[in-house]
């Protein structure tokens, strides 16, 4: 991926703008391996997956990923892939290893929620890292309350206060992780299709995020009031 952009001019001067790019995460992965002398995935497992009990999260570094649900894409998807993301024997029709440090993990909603709770609750690493994690810039000058920090989307205003989190997409799959710091609640879900979602033709992801937050936070309030 690095060679693909080497001859391109930067989008803006350092500190003068913002744009999401997997390339930056790939570079960080290379730095991690150079600094530690170990593989990126070994560092992820030892530092995060094992200590936090994320037993259903693993490297997506091969075409056969045990337990993976088949995903579904539009017939006219931009990649020319088949509509179904897996073959009859369960192997992916494309190799997910291309994501690597840019998102190359397979997981489920339970682990995503546990990760969000630990990360944004200040328990994922030693030390006080949250200030650095949440140091952010607006993603668009017209929406100053929607910001991006160190790999985290930040929505300063919401129906239940600020929201931290991130969405995820690969062909045939969409994921959402949202953390509500005023309530100490993490909510995650996954959908095994990207039809109408990746191009924003349908607001299903936003509607699910809002509805799940309403249900979970309201239920939590009821439990707390019952005490």
N, C-alpha and C positions, 0 to 999 in steps of 0.2 A: 504493500500500500504506500510506503514511503516514496519509492521510486516514481510512483504514479503522479506525485505532485511536486517533485523536485524542481522542475523547470517552470513552475507557475509562480507568478508574483503574489505576494501576500495580499489578502483582502483589505488590510488596513495596517497602519503602524501599531506597534505594541502599545497597548493601553488606550487606543483610540477607537475601539469598537468591540463588537462581540459577534461570534458565529459558532454554531455547534460543529464539531468535526471529530470523527473517529480517529483521524490521524494523530491528534494530540494524545489520545489515550494509548495508541500504539507506541508513540515515542516514550511515554511514561513506562510502559511495559518493558521496553528495551533498557531504559535507565535502571529499573528495578533489577533486571537480570544482570546488568553490568556491575551494579553496586553490591549485590548479594552473592554473585557467583552461582546462583541457583535459578531454576526455572520460575517463571511468573506464576504458574499454577501451583507449584510447591509452596511458594510464599503465601498465596491466597489461602491454601488449605491449612497451613500451619498457623497463620496469624489470625484467620477469621473463621473459616468454615468449622474447624474442629473445636476451638474454644467456645464458639457461640452455639454449638449444637445444630448447625445447619446441615443436617444429614441427608437432605434431599436436594442438595445443590452440588454440582460437579462440573468439571471442564467440558465444554462442548467442543471437543477436539477430534471427533470422529463422526462418521456418517451414521453409525448405529448407536443410539443413546437409549439405554434400557428404560422402559416405562414411558417413553415419549408418546404423547397423543399426536395423531396425524393432524396437520394443519391444512387449511384450504385457502386457495387464492382464486382470483377472478381468472376466467379462461383467457382473457386478453392481457394478463399481467405483463409488466414492462420487461421482465427477465426472460420471458419465453419458457418458464417452468411449467410442468404439468399442474393441473388444478389441485391435486393432492400432493402434500409435501413428502410423503413417505411411500416406499415401494411395498409390495405385498409381504415382504419379509421384515418390514419395519425399518429399513434403512432410509435415511434422508436422501432425496433426489439431488441435493446439492450439499457441499461440505461446509458445515457451520464453523470450522476452524478459522475461516477468513476473518471472523470477528475478533478473535484473540482478546487482547486487552481492551478492545472497544466494546465488549459485551459478550464475550464468548463463554458464557456459563449457562447450563440448563438447570432450571429450578422449578419450584411450584409456589402457589400463593401463600402457603403456610410459612415457608422459609423466607419469602419476600417480606412478609409482615414482621417476622422475627428480626430480620436484618434492619428494617426501617426503625423498629422500636429500639434496637441496640444502637444503631448509628446516630439517630437524632435524639436519643435519650442520653447520649454521652457515655455509653458503655462499650462501644465497639473497639476502642483503643485506650491505651493508658494516656493520661494527661488531659488537659483541657483543650480539645481540638475544635470544639463547636464554633468558636468565633472565626477561626480561619476557614472552616468548612462553609459557613454561611456568609462570608464576605462576598458581596455580589455586585453585579451591574445590571441595568435594565436590558432586556432582550430587544426592546424597541423603544425609542424615545416617546412614542405615543402612548405607551402603557408602562409608566414608571413603577407601578406596583407589581409587575410581573418581572422577576429577576432571575439571574442564574449565578450560582456560586461555584464551589469546587465539585462539579459533577452532580449538582442538585438544583432543581427548579424551585423557586421560592415565589409563592403568591402571598403578598402581604395582607390582602383583604379577602375574606371569604365569609360564608354564612356562619362558620364556627371558628372564626379567627384565622390567623395565618396558616399556610399549608406548606410543608416541605415534601419533596418527593421527585419522582421521575417516571416517565412513560418509557416503554420499550417496544421495539418492533423489529422483527425479521420476517421475511416472506412467509405468510401463512399464520403468523402469531402476533398478538398484541398483549402487552402487560401494563399494569398500573400499580404504583406504590405511592400512597399518600400518608403523611404523618401530620397529626393535628397537635401542635405543642401545647396549646392551652388545655388540652384534655389528656395528653399523654397516650394517644391512641394511634396505632398504625393500621391501615387497611390496604389490602392488596387483592388483586384478582387478575386472571388471565383469560384470554379468549383465543380459541384455536382457529381463527380466521382473520384475515385483514380486509375482506371484501367490503368496500364502502367506508372503511375506517381509516386506512392509511392516507387516503386523499380527502378526508374530512367530508365525504358525501353524507355521512350520518353522524349524529352527535352521541352515539351509543356509549362511548367511553366516558364522556363528560357526565352523561345522565347516570351511568352506573356509579361513578365516583360520588356524585352528589347524593344519590339515593342510599348507597351503603353508608356514607357518613351520617346521614339523617337517622338511619336505623340504629347503627352502633352507638352513636353518641347519645341519642335519646334513651336507649336501653341502659347505657351506663349511668346516665343521670337518674334514671328510675331506681337502679340498684343502690346508688349512693343515697338517694332520698329515703330508701327503705331502711337504711341503717339508722 
